[in-house]
Amino acid sequence: MSFLQLKSITCLKKQDLVGKDKPIIKLDGNIVWSGFGFTKDMVRSLENVEPRKFTNQIELELLEQDQGRDDFLGEKVIDDKPESFGVRSVDFTNKGASYKITYQVR
């Protein structure tokens, strides 16, 4: 059994043309964190998100909350192979937005 610990989220380019972004992070389809007021170059810690146990793999998704339907910014399947352990980052670039999520697998 492995653990996924989310470390931080960085907004490299916000999705909303007017206003600020409201990113949502899901693990295996469940919302584990949501933020608000994101602008370019903003970084927020995710250390307060409870580490998630998983076996084989876990799916990390990023969305941006909008009125009506949320914008899907991407997904990353993280596995528990030895080369996946340690601190890693994944970039999500879609719908005009660009975000980076840093995480650790142990």
Backbone torsions as a table, in degrees:
resi	resn	phi	psi	omega
1	MET	NA	138.4	-179.6
2	SER	-117.7	168.4	178.5
3	PHE	-126.8	139.0	173.8
4	LEU	-110.3	121.9	176.0
5	GLN	-114.8	117.1	174.4
6	LEU	-73.7	137.3	-176.0
7	LYS	-106.5	-51.8	-177.3
8	SER	-160.9	162.0	173.6
9	ILE	-128.7	135.0	-179.4
10	THR	-124.2	130.4	175.3
11	CYS	-92.7	110.5	177.9
12	LEU	-87.9	-32.2	175.7
13	LYS	-155.8	124.0	-177.5
14	LYS	-74.6	157.1	-176.8
15	GLN	-85.1	-43.9	-178.5
16	ASP	-71.5	131.0	177.5
17	LEU	-72.8	-35.7	178.0
18	VAL	-119.3	134.1	-179.4
19	GLY	88.6	-171.1	-176.8
20	LYS	-112.4	154.2	-179.5
21	ASP	-77.1	156.1	175.1
22	LYS	-130.7	82.4	-177.5
23	PRO	-70.9	150.0	178.1
24	ILE	-129.2	131.5	177.0
25	ILE	-111.8	131.5	176.0
26	LYS	-119.5	143.8	170.8
27	LEU	-120.2	122.3	-176.6
28	ASP	49.4	40.7	175.2
29	GLY	85.8	-3.7	-178.8
30	ASN	-107.0	132.8	177.9
31	ILE	-67.8	125.3	178.3
32	VAL	-114.8	-14.4	-179.7
33	TRP	-162.6	145.6	170.4
34	SER	-144.4	147.0	-178.3
35	GLY	-128.8	178.2	178.9
36	PHE	-152.4	161.0	175.4
37	GLY	74.0	25.1	-177.7
38	PHE	-79.3	133.2	174.0
39	THR	-128.8	173.2	-179.0
40	LYS	-54.5	137.0	177.7
41	ASP	70.9	9.0	177.5
42	MET	-78.4	137.0	178.3
43	VAL	-124.5	135.0	176.0
44	ARG	-129.7	139.8	176.2
45	SER	-72.1	144.8	174.6
46	LEU	-117.2	14.1	-176.3
47	GLU	-61.6	-22.0	-179.4
48	ASN	-81.5	-6.3	175.6
49	VAL	-77.5	126.7	-178.6
50	GLU	-57.1	131.5	175.6
51	PRO	-56.4	143.0	-176.3
52	ARG	-108.2	126.0	174.7
53	LYS	-75.8	143.1	173.8
54	PHE	-156.0	156.8	176.3
55	THR	-124.1	131.9	-179.6
56	ASN	75.9	-67.3	-179.2
57	GLN	-157.7	162.3	177.8
58	ILE	-142.7	144.0	-178.3
59	GLU	-102.0	126.5	177.4
60	LEU	-106.5	123.2	-179.9
61	GLU	-122.3	148.4	174.7
62	LEU	-126.1	130.2	176.3
63	LEU	-128.3	164.8	174.4
64	GLU	-124.4	121.7	-175.1
65	GLN	-69.2	130.0	175.8
66	ASP	-132.9	161.4	172.5
67	GLN	-64.8	135.7	-175.4
68	GLY	85.1	-116.9	-176.2
69	ARG	-95.4	131.2	177.7
70	ASP	-70.8	148.7	178.5
71	ASP	-86.1	127.0	177.6
72	PHE	-81.6	119.8	-178.3
73	LEU	-101.1	-12.4	175.4
74	GLY	144.9	172.3	178.5
75	GLU	-143.8	156.9	177.9
76	LYS	-142.1	126.7	174.4
77	VAL	-91.8	122.7	-178.6
78	ILE	-107.9	129.5	-179.3
79	ASP	-108.1	175.3	-177.8
80	ASP	-107.1	28.2	175.0
81	LYS	-73.1	152.1	-177.2
82	PRO	-52.7	-35.5	-178.8
83	GLU	-72.1	-9.6	178.0
84	SER	-90.4	-12.3	-176.9
85	PHE	-71.6	153.7	-179.6
86	GLY	103.1	-171.3	-179.3
87	VAL	-88.7	128.3	-178.9
88	ARG	-135.4	164.3	174.7
89	SER	-130.7	150.2	175.8
90	VAL	-132.1	138.2	178.6
91	ASP	-99.2	138.4	175.2
92	PHE	-118.7	114.3	179.9
93	THR	-130.4	111.9	-177.9
94	ASN	-167.2	153.4	175.9
95	LYS	54.5	32.0	178.6
96	GLY	84.3	-4.7	-178.5
97	ALA	-99.9	158.7	173.8
98	SER	-145.0	119.5	179.8
99	TYR	-130.8	156.6	173.3
100	LYS	-128.4	131.6	174.6
101	ILE	-115.4	128.8	177.0
102	THR	-104.9	136.9	-176.1
103	TYR	-145.6	168.2	176.3
104	GLN	-132.8	134.9	173.2
105	VAL	-108.8	131.7	177.6
106	ARG	-140.9	NA	NA
